[in-house]
Amino acid sequence: MTAIVFNCAYNGLNIIQELGRKGIEVYALDSFRNVGTVSRFAKYRSCSNPSTDEKGFIEELMNMGDDFEDRPVLIPTNDHWALAIARHRDKLNKFYNPCVSDEETVELLLDKEQFVRWGEKKGYPVPKCWNGKDVLEVGDNTFPIIAKRKDTTSTPDMMFRSKIATLYNHLFGKKKSREETISEKQKKLENLRLKVIKNKKQLESFIKKYDFILDDLVFQEYVRGMSDSMYTVGVYSNEGTVKGLFTGRKVRGYPPDIGDCKVGQCEVVPDHLIEVTKSICKDLDYHGIAEFEFKQDSDTGEYYLIEVNPRSWSWVGITPYCGVNLPWMAYKDLKGIENVGYREQNVTDGAVQWVKANEDLMNCLHYYEKLGFDKWNYSVSEWLEQMRTKKTVYADFSRDDLSPAIYAILLVIRRLITDPFGKQEG
């Protein structure tokens, strides 16, 4: 029994470890040595990066197809890798079981403007949005609004991979990779991951300064609150039928307002968020693992659907400890090992938490304070006390898989050297 995991950052690592522990032969495909590729549960194979060479990436997969007799499950863990598999799903079906939805669905979910337009028509609780052409029509009472990338299939991954590829090449004397060459436009887009605009004057100044990338941006109604106001409904769905469902909340993100999850916990969410999630899966005949990310407005208490990630998410590794093991459920269902019935998590709020320990500890000791955010500025003893839950899942440390921990420590050291003041994303 075989699985192939693509783009092996921490969500890829979590899936590799979970399937590997079940006795599945796992191949980690990536264009360089990411953290998941050093896991003892994976066999690393270098491949082309679909964001720069999609044709080559698919050809490599097709050429590998004859190596397997059991039609491995393909599990992409990042946006543009998921899109590449979705675009060629019919062709790949000859050799594989792709754990990803169809091209039209994935493209819709990744285009932030189009998804909001679709969600508005369907009556889903999405924030209002505007493009670069109509944003000046926003009324004064609508502010604050945010500017963010319309399409997330390239810059976040490529910027991160550029940094890691540079580190890896310097450490091991490798030649410069394609990931290290990032255009000026992409750099600008990455720096504008999310920009809060408070009034019309700031909007006019923003448009003047970033006129050359407006076509790549979408402007949205700002949902107030920090990253701990963000809730996840994670699912495994087979052609529109949700079979596994996890719910949780970010405890801390970095940056603190809109950042990626560094600590998350299982937590019950309002029923209507689950209803929205299942309804969207049904509307789209959604296939695969997905994360529905909601945010509760700190002023009004209302919940908004911020985005849907059409693949596994960063802290999917929490799910095996919550009674709803999404990677294993997806694998068993797609391989036809057993008839997988509907299952939800079965643990109480906060009983299980997931933490990216190396990064979160450094954030709490150093980086949150540098950003002027003292709420999460803790001492080592205070941080350790917060780790005392019924079950804490460490993304970067497993007793039965130590190599990723060494890799993670190297990344923290690099971060302290290159970004001492927390100006870059963690």
C-alpha positions as CSV (number, residue, x, y, z in Angstrom):
1,M,0.0,0.0,0.0
2,T,1.5,3.3,-1.1
3,A,0.9,7.1,-0.7
4,I,2.6,10.0,-2.4
5,V,2.7,13.3,-0.5
6,F,3.6,16.5,-2.3
7,N,5.2,19.7,-0.9
8,C,6.4,18.3,2.4
9,A,6.3,21.2,4.9
10,Y,4.7,20.5,8.3
11,N,1.3,19.5,7.1
12,G,3.0,17.1,4.7
13,L,5.2,15.8,7.5
14,N,2.2,15.2,9.7
15,I,0.5,13.2,7.0
16,I,3.7,11.3,6.2
17,Q,4.1,10.3,9.8
18,E,0.5,9.3,10.3
19,L,0.3,7.1,7.2
20,G,3.8,5.7,7.8
21,R,2.8,4.6,11.3
22,K,-0.1,2.7,9.8
23,G,2.4,0.7,7.7
24,I,1.8,2.6,4.4
25,E,4.8,3.1,2.1
26,V,5.1,6.9,1.7
27,Y,7.0,8.8,-0.9
28,A,7.7,12.4,-0.2
29,L,7.9,14.4,-3.4
30,D,9.4,17.9,-3.3
31,S,11.7,20.1,-5.3
32,F,14.2,20.3,-2.4
33,R,14.8,18.8,1.0
34,N,11.9,20.2,3.0
35,V,11.2,19.1,6.6
36,G,8.9,16.2,5.7
37,T,11.4,14.7,3.3
38,V,13.8,13.9,6.1
39,S,11.2,11.8,8.0
40,R,12.2,8.2,8.6
41,F,8.6,7.3,7.4
42,A,9.2,8.7,3.9
43,K,11.2,7.9,0.8
44,Y,12.3,11.2,-0.7
45,R,12.1,11.8,-4.5
46,S,13.1,15.1,-6.0
47,C,10.6,16.4,-8.5
48,S,9.9,19.6,-10.5
49,N,8.0,22.4,-8.8
50,P,4.7,22.8,-10.6
51,S,4.7,26.5,-10.0
52,T,7.6,26.8,-12.3
53,D,7.4,23.6,-14.4
54,E,3.9,22.1,-14.2
55,K,4.4,20.1,-17.4
56,G,7.6,18.6,-16.2
57,F,6.0,17.7,-12.8
58,I,3.1,15.9,-14.4
59,E,5.4,14.0,-16.8
60,E,7.5,12.9,-13.9
61,L,4.4,11.5,-12.1
62,M,3.2,9.7,-15.2
63,N,6.7,8.2,-15.7
64,M,6.6,7.0,-12.1
65,G,3.2,5.4,-12.6
66,D,4.5,2.1,-13.9
67,D,6.6,1.7,-10.7
68,F,3.5,1.0,-8.7
69,E,1.0,-1.8,-8.8
70,D,-1.5,-0.5,-6.3
71,R,-2.5,3.0,-7.6
72,P,-1.1,5.1,-4.8
73,V,-3.1,7.9,-3.2
74,L,-1.8,11.4,-4.2
75,I,-2.0,13.9,-1.4
76,P,-1.0,17.5,-2.2
77,T,-0.5,19.8,0.8
78,N,-0.1,23.2,-0.8
79,D,-2.3,25.3,-3.2
80,H,-0.4,25.2,-6.4
81,W,0.5,21.6,-6.0
82,A,-3.2,20.8,-5.5
83,L,-4.1,22.8,-8.6
84,A,-1.6,21.0,-10.7
85,I,-3.0,17.6,-9.7
86,A,-6.5,18.9,-10.2
87,R,-5.8,20.1,-13.7
88,H,-4.5,16.7,-14.7
89,R,-6.7,14.5,-12.5
90,D,-8.2,12.5,-15.3
91,K,-4.8,11.6,-16.8
92,L,-3.4,10.8,-13.4
93,N,-6.3,8.5,-12.6
94,K,-4.6,5.9,-14.8
95,F,-2.0,5.2,-12.2
96,Y,-3.1,7.0,-9.0
97,N,-6.0,7.9,-6.7
98,P,-5.8,11.7,-6.4
99,C,-7.0,13.1,-3.1
100,V,-8.1,16.4,-4.7
101,S,-11.1,17.9,-6.2
102,D,-11.7,18.8,-9.9
103,E,-9.9,21.7,-11.6
104,E,-12.9,24.0,-11.7
105,T,-13.6,23.6,-7.9
106,V,-9.9,24.1,-6.9
107,E,-9.6,27.2,-9.2
108,L,-12.7,28.7,-7.7
109,L,-11.6,28.2,-4.1
110,L,-8.1,29.6,-4.8
111,D,-9.4,32.8,-6.5
112,K,-10.4,34.8,-3.5
113,E,-12.5,37.3,-5.5
114,Q,-14.4,34.7,-7.5
115,F,-15.0,32.6,-4.4
116,V,-16.5,35.6,-2.5
117,R,-18.7,36.4,-5.5
118,W,-19.9,32.8,-5.7
119,G,-20.4,32.7,-1.9
120,E,-22.5,35.9,-2.0
121,K,-24.8,34.4,-4.7
122,K,-25.2,31.3,-2.6
123,G,-25.9,33.2,0.6
124,Y,-22.9,32.1,2.5
125,P,-21.4,34.3,5.2
126,V,-18.4,35.7,3.2
127,P,-17.0,39.2,3.7
128,K,-17.8,41.7,1.0
129,C,-15.1,42.3,-1.6
130,W,-14.0,44.7,-4.3
131,N,-11.3,44.5,-7.0
132,G,-8.8,47.2,-7.9
133,K,-11.2,48.8,-10.4
134,D,-14.2,49.3,-8.1
135,V,-12.6,49.7,-4.7
136,L,-12.6,53.5,-4.8
137,E,-16.4,53.2,-4.6
138,V,-16.2,51.9,-1.1
139,G,-18.2,54.1,1.3
140,D,-16.6,55.8,4.2
141,N,-18.6,53.8,6.7
142,T,-17.3,50.5,5.2
143,F,-13.7,51.0,6.5
144,P,-11.5,49.3,7.6
145,I,-10.9,47.1,4.6
146,I,-8.0,44.8,3.7
147,A,-6.0,44.2,0.6
148,K,-4.7,40.7,0.0
149,R,-3.6,38.5,-2.9
150,K,-6.3,37.4,-5.2
151,D,-4.6,34.1,-6.0
152,T,-2.5,32.2,-3.5
153,T,-1.0,29.5,-5.7
154,S,2.4,31.0,-6.1
155,T,4.0,33.7,-3.9
156,P,3.6,32.4,-0.4
157,D,5.0,29.0,-1.2
158,M,7.6,30.3,-3.5
159,M,8.9,33.0,-1.1
160,F,9.1,30.4,1.7
161,R,10.7,27.9,-0.5
162,S,13.2,30.5,-1.7
163,K,14.4,31.1,1.9
164,I,14.6,27.4,2.7
165,A,16.3,26.4,-0.6
166,T,18.9,29.2,0.0
167,L,19.6,27.8,3.5
168,Y,19.8,24.2,2.3
169,N,22.1,25.1,-0.6
170,H,24.4,27.1,1.6
171,L,24.6,24.3,4.2
172,F,25.3,21.5,1.7
173,G,27.0,23.4,-1.1
174,K,24.3,22.8,-3.7
175,K,23.8,24.8,-6.9
176,K,21.4,27.7,-6.8
177,S,17.8,26.5,-7.4
178,R,14.9,28.0,-9.3
179,E,13.1,28.7,-6.0
180,E,15.9,31.2,-5.1
181,T,15.0,33.5,-8.0
182,I,11.8,35.4,-7.2
183,S,10.6,38.4,-9.3
184,E,10.2,41.8,-7.8
185,K,6.5,41.6,-8.4
186,Q,6.2,38.4,-6.4
187,K,8.2,40.0,-3.6
188,K,5.8,42.9,-3.4
189,L,2.8,40.6,-3.4
190,E,4.3,38.5,-0.6
191,N,5.0,41.7,1.5
192,L,1.3,42.5,1.0
193,R,0.0,39.3,2.4
194,L,-2.7,41.3,4.2
195,K,-2.8,45.1,4.5
196,V,-5.4,46.8,6.7
197,I,-6.6,50.1,5.2
198,K,-8.4,52.3,7.7
199,N,-9.9,55.1,5.6
200,K,-10.3,56.6,2.1
201,K,-7.1,58.6,2.3
202,Q,-5.1,55.5,3.1
203,L,-6.8,53.7,0.3
204,E,-5.9,56.4,-2.3
205,S,-2.3,56.3,-1.1
206,F,-2.2,52.5,-1.3
207,I,-3.6,52.5,-4.8
208,K,-1.1,55.1,-6.0
209,K,1.8,53.2,-4.4
210,Y,0.8,49.7,-5.7
211,D,-0.9,50.5,-8.9
212,F,1.3,48.0,-10.8
213,I,-0.1,45.0,-8.9
214,L,-3.7,46.0,-8.4
215,D,-4.9,43.3,-10.8
216,D,-3.4,40.7,-8.5
217,L,-5.2,42.0,-5.4
218,V,-8.7,41.7,-3.9
219,F,-10.0,44.2,-1.3
220,Q,-12.3,42.8,1.4
221,E,-14.4,43.9,4.4
222,Y,-12.1,43.5,7.4
223,V,-13.2,41.0,10.1
224,R,-11.9,42.4,13.3
225,G,-10.0,40.3,15.8
226,M,-6.6,38.5,16.3
227,S,-5.6,35.1,15.0
228,D,-7.2,33.5,18.1
229,S,-10.6,34.5,16.7
230,M,-10.1,32.1,13.8
231,Y,-11.8,28.7,13.6
232,T,-11.2,25.7,11.5
233,V,-13.7,23.2,10.2
234,G,-11.5,20.5,8.5
235,V,-13.1,17.8,6.4
236,Y,-12.5,14.8,4.2
237,S,-15.2,14.7,1.6
238,N,-15.8,12.1,-1.2
239,E,-17.6,13.7,-4.2
240,G,-19.7,16.1,-2.0
241,T,-20.3,13.7,0.9
242,V,-18.5,14.7,4.1
243,K,-17.2,11.6,5.8
244,G,-14.9,13.1,8.4
245,L,-15.2,16.4,10.2
246,F,-12.9,18.2,12.7
247,T,-13.4,21.5,14.4
248,G,-10.9,23.7,16.2
249,R,-9.6,27.1,16.9
250,K,-6.2,28.9,16.5
251,V,-4.8,29.6,20.0
252,R,-1.9,31.6,18.6
253,G,-0.8,32.6,15.1
254,Y,2.2,34.6,13.7
255,P,2.0,37.4,12.9
256,P,-0.5,37.7,15.8
257,D,-3.4,39.3,13.9
258,I,-3.6,37.3,10.6
259,G,-0.8,34.7,10.9
260,D,-0.4,31.0,10.3
261,C,-1.3,28.7,13.2
262,K,1.5,28.0,15.7
263,V,-0.8,26.6,18.4
264,G,-4.3,25.2,17.7
265,Q,-6.7,23.2,19.7
266,C,-9.8,21.1,19.2
267,E,-12.9,23.1,20.0
268,V,-16.7,23.0,19.2
269,V,-17.9,25.6,16.7
270,P,-21.5,26.8,16.2
271,D,-23.7,24.4,14.3
272,H,-24.4,26.8,11.5
273,L,-20.7,26.8,10.6
274,I,-20.8,23.0,10.2
275,E,-24.0,23.4,8.1
276,V,-22.2,25.9,5.8
277,T,-19.2,23.6,5.4
278,K,-21.3,20.6,4.5
279,S,-23.5,22.6,2.1
280,I,-20.5,24.0,0.2
281,C,-19.0,20.5,-0.1
282,K,-22.3,19.3,-1.5
283,D,-22.7,22.3,-3.9
284,L,-19.2,21.8,-5.3
285,D,-19.1,17.9,-5.2
286,Y,-16.0,18.5,-3.2
287,H,-13.4,15.7,-3.2
288,G,-10.5,15.4,-0.8
289,I,-9.3,17.0,2.4
290,A,-10.1,20.7,2.9
291,E,-10.0,23.4,5.6
292,F,-12.8,25.9,6.0
293,E,-11.5,28.9,7.9
294,F,-14.0,31.1,9.7
295,K,-13.3,34.2,11.8
296,Q,-15.5,35.7,14.5
297,D,-15.7,39.5,14.4
298,S,-14.5,40.8,17.8
299,D,-17.0,43.7,17.7
300,T,-20.2,42.1,16.4
301,G,-19.6,38.4,17.3
302,E,-20.6,37.3,13.8
303,Y,-18.8,34.6,12.0
304,Y,-17.4,35.0,8.4
305,L,-16.0,32.4,6.1
306,I,-12.6,33.8,5.3
307,E,-11.4,31.1,2.9
308,V,-11.4,27.5,1.9
309,N,-8.1,25.7,1.4
310,P,-8.7,22.8,-1.1
311,R,-6.1,20.5,0.5
312,S,-4.7,19.6,3.9
313,W,-3.8,22.5,6.2
314,S,-0.9,23.3,8.5
315,W,-2.2,21.6,11.7
316,V,-4.0,18.7,10.2
317,G,-1.8,16.6,12.4
318,I,-4.1,17.2,15.3
319,T,-6.9,15.2,13.8
320,P,-5.6,11.6,14.5
321,Y,-5.8,12.4,18.2
322,C,-9.4,13.7,18.1
323,G,-11.2,10.6,16.9
324,V,-11.4,11.8,13.3
325,N,-8.1,10.8,11.6
326,L,-8.6,12.6,8.3
327,P,-5.5,11.5,6.4
328,W,-6.1,7.8,7.3
329,M,-9.8,8.1,6.6
330,A,-9.1,9.6,3.2
331,Y,-6.5,6.9,2.4
332,K,-8.8,4.0,3.4
333,D,-11.7,5.5,1.5
334,L,-9.9,6.1,-1.7
335,K,-8.2,2.7,-1.6
336,G,-11.4,1.0,-0.8
337,I,-9.9,-0.7,2.2
338,E,-13.1,-0.4,4.2
339,N,-16.5,1.4,4.0
340,V,-15.7,4.7,5.7
341,G,-18.7,6.1,7.5
342,Y,-19.3,9.6,8.8
343,R,-17.3,10.6,11.9
344,E,-16.8,13.7,13.9
345,Q,-14.2,14.4,16.6
346,N,-15.0,13.0,20.0
347,V,-12.9,15.0,22.5
348,T,-13.7,18.0,24.7
349,D,-12.6,21.6,24.0
350,G,-8.9,22.0,24.6
351,A,-8.2,18.4,25.4
352,V,-5.9,18.1,22.4
353,Q,-3.7,20.9,21.1
354,W,-1.2,21.1,18.3
355,V,1.9,23.2,18.5
356,K,4.8,24.1,16.2
357,A,7.0,24.2,19.3
358,N,10.3,25.7,18.0
359,E,8.6,28.6,16.3
360,D,6.0,29.2,19.0
361,L,8.5,29.2,21.8
362,M,10.7,31.8,20.0
363,N,7.6,33.9,19.2
364,C,6.5,33.9,22.8
365,L,10.0,34.6,24.2
366,H,11.0,37.2,21.6
367,Y,9.1,38.0,18.4
368,Y,5.7,39.0,19.8
369,E,7.3,41.5,22.1
370,K,9.3,42.9,19.1
371,L,6.1,43.4,17.3
372,G,4.6,45.3,20.2
373,F,2.2,42.5,21.1
374,D,2.7,41.6,24.8
375,K,-0.4,39.5,25.2
376,W,1.5,36.3,24.1
377,N,4.9,37.3,25.5
378,Y,5.7,34.5,27.9
379,S,8.7,33.1,29.9
380,V,9.9,29.6,29.3
381,S,8.1,28.3,32.4
382,E,4.8,30.1,31.4
383,W,5.1,28.6,27.9
384,L,5.7,25.1,29.3
385,E,2.7,25.4,31.6
386,Q,0.5,26.0,28.5
387,M,1.8,22.8,27.0
388,R,0.2,20.9,29.9
389,T,-2.9,19.6,28.2
390,K,-4.4,16.1,28.1
391,K,-2.6,15.7,24.8
392,T,-0.2,18.0,23.1
393,V,0.8,17.1,19.5
394,Y,4.3,18.6,18.6
395,A,4.5,19.2,14.9
396,D,8.3,19.3,14.9
397,F,9.2,16.7,17.5
398,S,8.3,13.0,17.6
399,R,10.2,10.4,19.7
400,D,10.0,7.9,16.8
401,D,11.0,10.5,14.1
402,L,13.9,12.8,15.2
403,S,15.3,14.1,12.0
404,P,12.6,16.6,11.3
405,A,13.3,18.1,14.8
406,I,16.9,18.8,13.8
407,Y,15.7,20.4,10.6
408,A,13.3,22.6,12.5
409,I,16.0,23.8,14.9
410,L,18.1,24.8,12.0
411,L,15.2,26.9,10.6
412,V,14.8,28.7,14.0
413,I,18.5,29.5,14.1
414,R,18.4,30.9,10.6
415,R,15.3,33.0,11.6
416,L,17.1,34.5,14.6
417,I,20.0,35.4,12.5
418,T,18.2,36.9,9.5
419,D,15.1,38.4,11.1
420,P,16.0,39.4,14.7
421,F,13.2,42.0,14.9
422,G,10.3,39.9,13.6
423,K,9.7,42.0,10.4
424,Q,9.2,38.9,8.3
425,E,6.6,36.2,8.6
426,G,7.3,33.4,11.0
